[in-house]
Amino acid sequence: MKSRILKILEFLVERKGESSFKEISEYLKVNERTVRYDIEKLNEILKSKNIETIENIGKGKLKIQTYEKILFFLEKESLEEISGEIREIVILSKILFLGEINIANLMEDFDLSRSSVKLILKNLKVILEAYNLYLELNPRKGLILTGNEESIRRLQLKILNEYSHGPVNKTLGKEYIYGYIKEYHKNIDGDVIDKYIKIILKNLDKIISDEAYIILKNYIFIMVDRITRNYIIKNTKNNENFYNNTREYYYLKENRKILENYFKIKINTHELIKLTDYFLGSNSYSLTNDFYKNWIEIEILVKEIIKNFGEYTSPVIENDEHLIDGLVNHIKPAIYRIKNRIEFPNSIYEEFYESYENIYIFTKKSLKPMEKYLNMEISNDEIAYIGLHFKGALDRINFNKKEVKNILIICGSGYGTSKLLAQQIKEYYNVNILGTIPYNQFENYKNKNIDLIITTLPEGNLKTSIPVVTIGVILNHKTIGILDKYNLPKYNKKISLTELLEVIEKSTEIKNKKNLLKDIEELFGNILLKDFENKVYNLSDFLDKEGIYLNLEGMSWEESVRTAGEILLKRGSIKKEYISEMINKINIFGPYMVTDDKLALPHSKNDNTVKKTDMVLLTFKENIIFPENTPVKTILAFSSVDGIEHLNALSQFMDLINNYRFLEKIKSGLDSKKIIDLIKKFEFLTKLGKES
């Protein structure tokens, strides 16, 4: 049976046995003639199994009276009759989870000829080799799987993520395959793994998306299974000092006895580091992590991506704090997913592309720097999820928005997706959104006064007396029509914050704009369109000649950072505690603040220790040795009041280094005045280039 026919069956069952030729052709992106042909073939198969066929009830409409039998058929019939593609996935799973395969056994299990089995294995070898895994002949066992342990687990995880149970990714094909895969882990108690994960998340005060939760649970399934079979990670390429000093590592280590005692295994340091890596890579619903490895490249990368998108749409987008913050927190785990080849279980690509083709195209073009940084192509789904952030930003610029029911949003696709869905709903309806949560947090909201639950999960997943409406992550005319049936009050046109400020400034002098903005937002609430443009600061706004100290010598790395901090303190930019915080961050996380150009960028977050955003530049005659024997000759230390105000200036500084040989020019003997002149010349030419 063709894979396309399987999709038709799934499509009909999901719609309780009713559809049309047109709907199916649009879903499969084929013409109606092809659909008619496929349904004829499908009816022949159903008839041979004494199952009611698909009936053409006129005007292109289709119906199956007892569609439940189709589900039974899909679950019970042989793989050969369902899909060759599914058969290959089951055989691949056998190879991955058992570690060996026997051609004779495959011939018997699947009623295949030797040549057919060899053809399947030839196809699967291509997949395995992409992960540097190989099938080698063993005279006693047949074909055995060889390769790096982390690579084996990565491909196992890909299969489990795609086909395991979860509220966001159930389809008939996946259910069918999972029936086979779960046999390999039938002796591993998932409730124990759930207990372990939830204790860690509670200790971290962290809420993660359902997709991230499934990934973590699946990886722990794999880890326990592999250790039980004596396949153990004995070394890692990761920065051990960085991981050992994270809160994630601490709590994973403190609670590992939960797994060790129940499953009778030992989890070594390298296994803990790999598990920590997955927890750090999980997409958080709540807390942000300011100290990811390669943080500086990521924050500058986000600025470049937003700048590129602004060139296709509106430059105003570059000043959107919500966009910057959202993308920084989205792209950190996205880079982790891409590098580790972790795919979204729940695809939105087709729906997003169909609804917002231009945004998708502009996003794809804007992400070229990220592809260059990763040296990897970004998948359609990752592009679509990032595109959602840009869609939200454009809505904030252009949207005319619409008083109050309590709404709970349950979304399995992640923090950014949930927040953007909430934003879209607020743009149309005057509602009080109690929270945007993953499915695994629903129990915590059952006692709340909820009028309506809006969810992206498939129908039937939520067992509650509260009205539930299922929609997609993209709010289009169809989903708005569905929500309108629940009589949600709509907004009148929103008030523009920019226009309101212009009216106020005509009649009075504003002495404290920050406090005024806060009061306005509290007064107008949801009916206020926050289109106010924040000032974008240049490098010369923070770094001046009094903040430049050249050719210093005779210092340890702690003394050099302390010297930079004392300059910031003298300039009235920080409190004294900030200096110790900078040094502590380096002690904890290692030389993650050092770039390949022997440049260190010491800083810390603002724990009520920053008075204003500022930067100071220090150079040294000889290398200063930072932790892990890392040489440094230049320090740019900075403070930031909000974690955003400094970004454009920092991006300009890195641009000067990477493209204009700035550090070499400093070494050539420039004094502080000439350095500032050089910076201002760069800023002028950059602005000129934008305006031309």
Secondary structure, DSSP 8 states (H G I E B T S, - for coil): --HHHHHHHHHHHHTTTEEEHHHHHHHHTS-HHHHHHHHHHHHHHHHHTT----EEEETTEEE-TTTHHHHHHHHHS-HHHH-HHHHHHHHHHHHHHHSEE-HHHHHHHHT--HHHHHHHHHHHHHHHHHTT-EEEEETTTEEEEES-HHHHHHHHHHHHHHHS--TT---HHHHHHHHHHGGGGTTS-HHHHHHHHHHHHHHHT--B-HHHHHHHHHHHHHHHHHHHTT-------S-HHHHHTSHHHHHHHHTTHHHHHHHT----HHHHHHHHHHHHTS-BSS---TT-TTHHHHHHHHHHHHHHHHHHS-GGGGG-HHHHHHHHHHHHHHHHHHHTT---SS--HHHHHHH-HHHHHHHHHHTHHHHHHHTS---HHHHHHHHHHHHHHHHHHH-------EEEEE-SS-HHHHHHHHHHHHHHB--EEEEEE-GGGGGGGTTS--SEEEE-S-TT----SS-EEE--SS--HHHHHHHHTTT--B----EEHHHHHHHHHHHS--S-HHHHHHHHHHHHGGGEE---------HHHH--GGGEEEEE-S--HHHHHHHHHHHHHHTTSB-THHHHHHHHHHHHH-GGGB-TTSEE------SS-BSS-EEEEEEEEEEEEETTTEEEEEEEEEE-SSSSTTHHHHHHHHHHHHHH-HHHHHHTT--HHHHHHHHHHHHHHHHHHHH-
